[in-house]
Amino acid sequence: MEAQIIRDAQLASNQIGRAKFDTVVLDFDTVSETSQVLGLVRSSRANKSVVILAVATDNIQQKSASRDGASFLLHRPIDISQIRRALAAARGFMVAERRRYFRCAVELAVLLARENSERIQCTSMNISSSGMGINTPATLKPGESLNVSCMLPGGLNFIAAVRVIWDDGHGKSGLYFDGLHSEMQNKLESWLDSQFASTLTRRIQH
């Protein structure tokens, strides 16, 4: 865990727009323009669902924190048991949010099929619930529609219609799952859940 302390509301707003955070702790007693900061957090693409812990002393600040979208409220004077209760309650939300953005780094043989029947042998870099990063010998065009197939560990034959969302011109491309049947989506999510759980276990052990 790494904590980043920012005492200026403008700097905090800029950082929230550039980086993804697991938790935001906002001190209503020392930070000005807290409503503005909370609004920016909730409207940011990466952090709109992040857990926000608000620290406040008087009733007006506490009501403002709840009204403006704080997830949990810490009252001064703060003791260790209060922090532990808040973090225990917030943990489930943080894990769910991290799972939503989870990309499984895995190198697999991938076959791409273009609309003109051309076949391209590639390898995956990572897989998420919405897309895949690949290494490819061919240059792909953003917006191009393809079919992708690969064998996931555990014997799942994964097949999907995809759309190219980026290509760096140097052998790396990003694919978005544009047409994934519900059964295949469920199987992919189940596989990703198992990989995410293994990742969490390894981090806890280390």
C-alpha positions as MATLAB code, in Angstrom:
seq = 'MEAQIIRDAQLASNQIGRAKFDTVVLDFDTVSETSQVLGLVRSSRANKSVVILAVATDNIQQKSASRDGASFLLHRPIDISQIRRALAAARGFMVAERRRYFRCAVELAVLLARENSERIQCTSMNISSSGMGINTPATLKPGESLNVSCMLPGGLNFIAAVRVIWDDGHGKSGLYFDGLHSEMQNKLESWLDSQFASTLTRRIQH';
ca = [
       0.000    0.000    0.000;
       1.242    3.474   -0.864;
      -0.266    6.685    0.474;
      -0.038    9.942   -1.435;
      -0.647   13.033    0.715;
      -1.897   16.160   -1.090;
      -2.822   19.240    0.939;
      -3.958   21.501   -1.902;
      -7.430   21.048   -3.397;
      -6.323   22.041   -6.918;
      -3.398   19.624   -6.883;
      -5.680   16.879   -5.564;
      -8.166   17.533   -8.364;
      -5.423   17.352  -10.999;
      -4.058   14.094   -9.589;
      -7.507   12.492   -9.452;
      -7.904   13.213  -13.159;
      -4.587   11.532  -14.035;
      -4.362    8.419  -11.825;
      -6.500    5.535  -10.526;
      -6.848    5.260   -6.737;
      -8.239    2.504   -4.506;
      -9.329    4.963   -1.801;
      -9.567    8.713   -1.352;
      -9.389   10.136    2.195;
     -10.666   13.713    2.410;
     -10.210   15.800    5.570;
     -13.061   18.310    5.825;
     -11.313   20.077    8.715;
      -8.171   21.030    6.802;
      -9.010   20.970    3.066;
     -10.889   23.831    1.452;
     -13.351   23.339   -1.414;
     -14.121   19.762   -0.372;
     -17.393   19.748   -2.323;
     -15.460   20.555   -5.487;
     -12.975   17.744   -4.856;
     -15.739   15.221   -4.150;
     -17.593   16.289   -7.287;
     -14.489   15.820   -9.401;
     -13.867   12.364   -7.917;
     -17.405   11.217   -8.662;
     -17.326   12.649  -12.195;
     -13.865   11.294  -13.118;
     -13.786    8.304  -15.436;
     -11.247    6.284  -13.441;
     -12.322    7.161   -9.891;
     -16.086    7.670  -10.021;
     -16.680    4.453   -8.042;
     -13.706    4.777   -5.686;
     -14.221    4.454   -1.912;
     -14.136    7.909   -0.285;
     -13.398    8.181    3.438;
     -14.368   11.582    4.807;
     -12.935   12.933    8.074;
     -15.095   15.587    9.721;
     -15.675   17.056   13.162;
     -18.871   19.124   13.335;
     -22.357   18.173   12.171;
     -22.397   20.594    9.250;
     -19.234   19.061    7.775;
     -20.535   15.550    8.352;
     -23.809   16.305    6.575;
     -21.904   17.946    3.722;
     -19.670   14.888    3.339;
     -22.650   12.524    3.189;
     -24.538   14.795    0.783;
     -21.593   15.176   -1.592;
     -20.915   11.460   -2.017;
     -18.556   10.238    0.719;
     -18.709    6.458    1.156;
     -17.770    6.351    4.857;
     -17.481    8.975    7.577;
     -14.779    9.137   10.278;
     -15.495   11.311   13.320;
     -12.875   13.160   15.316;
     -11.368   12.249   17.681;
     -10.449    9.174   15.629;
      -9.338    5.947   17.259;
      -7.836    2.803   15.768;
     -11.008    0.733   16.197;
     -12.999    3.302   14.190;
     -10.491    3.172   11.328;
     -10.471   -0.638   11.360;
     -14.266   -0.811   11.181;
     -14.356    1.642    8.276;
     -11.624   -0.170    6.338;
     -13.217   -3.573    6.980;
     -16.488   -2.262    5.548;
     -14.720   -0.575    2.619;
     -12.565   -3.560    1.684;
     -15.290   -5.346   -0.265;
     -15.927   -2.232   -2.361;
     -12.205   -1.771   -3.036;
     -11.744   -5.400   -4.108;
     -14.781   -5.210   -6.414;
     -13.476   -2.001   -8.000;
     -10.015   -3.489   -8.522;
     -11.580   -6.602  -10.076;
     -13.481   -4.391  -12.528;
     -10.201   -2.997  -13.850;
      -8.291   -6.279  -13.601;
      -6.182   -7.336  -16.574;
      -4.694  -10.805  -16.440;
      -1.158  -10.814  -17.840;
      -0.966  -14.026  -19.842;
       0.840  -15.125  -23.010;
      -1.329  -17.375  -25.180;
      -1.448  -18.353  -28.839;
      -4.150  -16.224  -30.488;
      -5.651  -16.578  -33.964;
      -7.156  -13.518  -35.664;
      -9.473  -13.854  -38.676;
     -10.035  -10.860  -40.927;
     -13.177  -10.334  -42.990;
     -11.205  -11.245  -46.156;
     -10.476  -14.671  -44.551;
      -6.832  -13.791  -43.817;
      -5.545  -15.576  -40.691;
      -2.965  -13.959  -38.386;
      -1.112  -15.851  -35.663;
      -0.546  -13.647  -32.604;
       0.186  -13.892  -28.876;
      -1.752  -12.267  -26.067;
      -0.222   -9.811  -23.576;
      -3.220   -9.501  -21.264;
      -6.936  -10.223  -21.092;
      -9.737   -8.377  -19.283;
     -13.509   -8.760  -19.239;
     -13.808   -6.266  -22.101;
     -10.735   -6.775  -24.258;
      -7.292   -8.134  -24.998;
      -3.810   -6.759  -25.651;
      -1.841   -8.663  -28.277;
       1.528   -8.898  -30.008;
       0.923   -9.217  -33.735;
       3.155   -9.462  -36.837;
       0.566   -7.527  -38.879;
      -0.477   -3.889  -38.635;
      -4.109   -3.581  -37.593;
      -6.346   -0.614  -38.311;
      -8.272    1.056  -35.436;
     -11.943    0.341  -36.006;
     -11.249   -2.858  -37.953;
     -13.541   -5.795  -37.111;
     -12.030   -9.243  -36.581;
     -12.770  -12.615  -35.042;
     -10.440  -13.894  -32.338;
      -9.961  -17.363  -30.894;
      -7.599  -18.810  -28.288;
      -7.451  -21.528  -25.654;
      -7.521  -20.191  -22.117;
      -5.751  -22.159  -19.351;
      -8.140  -24.793  -18.061;
      -9.372  -25.808  -21.503;
     -11.790  -22.953  -22.311;
     -11.953  -22.421  -26.078;
     -12.501  -18.661  -26.237;
     -14.091  -17.173  -29.367;
     -15.249  -13.579  -29.850;
     -15.909  -10.854  -32.395;
     -13.535   -7.966  -31.685;
     -12.805   -4.425  -32.781;
      -9.320   -2.902  -32.951;
      -9.172    0.124  -30.650;
      -5.461    0.923  -31.008;
      -2.323   -0.188  -32.834;
       1.090    1.283  -32.055;
       2.572    0.394  -35.445;
       5.278   -1.677  -33.742;
       3.522   -4.998  -33.257;
       1.204   -4.232  -30.339;
      -2.570   -3.786  -30.566;
      -5.590   -3.492  -28.304;
      -8.814   -5.387  -29.044;
     -12.299   -4.708  -27.681;
     -14.766   -7.584  -27.376;
     -17.475   -6.287  -29.684;
     -19.669   -9.379  -29.829;
     -19.434  -11.813  -26.945;
     -22.246  -14.291  -26.278;
     -23.549  -14.266  -22.703;
     -22.392  -17.853  -22.063;
     -18.865  -17.051  -23.281;
     -18.859  -13.821  -21.246;
     -19.827  -15.756  -18.112;
     -17.072  -18.314  -18.698;
     -14.520  -15.547  -19.257;
     -15.634  -13.736  -16.093;
     -15.388  -16.974  -14.104;
     -11.857  -17.576  -15.381;
     -10.820  -13.980  -14.639;
     -12.299  -14.265  -11.128;
     -10.091  -17.295  -10.447;
      -7.006  -15.469  -11.770;
      -7.834  -12.362   -9.733;
      -8.268  -14.431   -6.571;
      -4.887  -16.077   -7.161;
      -3.286  -12.659   -7.649;
      -4.757  -11.377   -4.375;
      -3.579  -14.486   -2.531;
      -0.018  -14.089   -3.829;
       0.052  -10.421   -2.794;
      -1.198  -11.207    0.701;
       1.399  -13.982    1.129;
       4.202  -11.627    0.119;
];
